[in-house]
Amino acid sequence: QVQLVESGGGLVQPGGSLRLSCAASGSMFRIYAVGWYRQAPGKQRELVAQITSGGSTNYADSVKDRFTISRDNAKNTVYLQMNSLKPEDTAVYYCNRLTSGNPWPWGQGTQVTVSS
């Protein structure tokens, strides 16, 4: 069973940057498309960026041209570079596979707070 550990969040001013990491255990990680999700207080979890096993990417309109997802399969890690952060990016960020079946067990997430 894959275990996910997200890190890299924090408090940043509007316009700032953060780089999130998602480290996964298990060799199955590298064969799946993986997404970064976020959940703000009182809102549903939403998918903001995704990357296939081969490296193709896609983004939600709200983060396009500001966020960049990447992966290092040798390290079983997916990254999310977040630039030009806005207060509305404040949320807990999670990673998980993209699948029509059950997701892997969710990690604890990493809190991103954008505030002056």
C-alpha positions, -999 to +999 in steps of 0.1 A: +000+000+000+013+034-010+018+060+018+019+097+010+037+124+029+032+160+018+055+188+030+067+223+021+037+244+031+038+275+052+029+311+056+037+334+026+028+369+016+007+375-016+030+373-046+053+349-029+064+313-038+064+279-022+075+245-034+055+215-021+068+179-021+048+147-021+069+116-011+054+082-017+065+048-005+062+018-028+072+011-064+037+014-078+038+052-075+057+057-107+032+041-130+003+063-120-008+098-129-007+119-098-025+150-088-022+178-063-054+186-046-064+214-022-091+219+003-100+253+017-121+256+049-158+249+041-150+239+005-147+206-013-114+192-022-104+202-057-078+190-082-054+218-092-026+201-111-019+166-125+010+148-141+010+115-160+036+088-155+053+101-186+053+138-175+024+153-193+007+180-172-026+197-168-038+225-146-070+240-132-077+274-147-073+291-113-036+281-111-026+279-147+006+299-155+014+302-117+018+266-106+041+239-121+038+202-113+068+179-118+079+144-107+110+125-100+102+088-104+136+078-091+128+095-058+090+086-058+083+123-054+060+148-070+065+185-066+043+216-069+061+249-075+037+277-067+044+312-077+025+345-076+005+331-047-029+347-039-049+347-007-074+324-024-047+297-027-049+293+010-058+256+017-045+223+028-027+207-001-027+169-008-014+146-034-029+113-047-032+092-077-057+099-104-078+068-108-114+057-114-110+034-085-101+041-049-074+067-042-045+057-020-049+066+017-047+103+020-017+118+037-019+145+063-016+173+038+005+205+041-010+238+050-005+268+027-015+302+040-012+332+018-016+364+039+000+397+045 
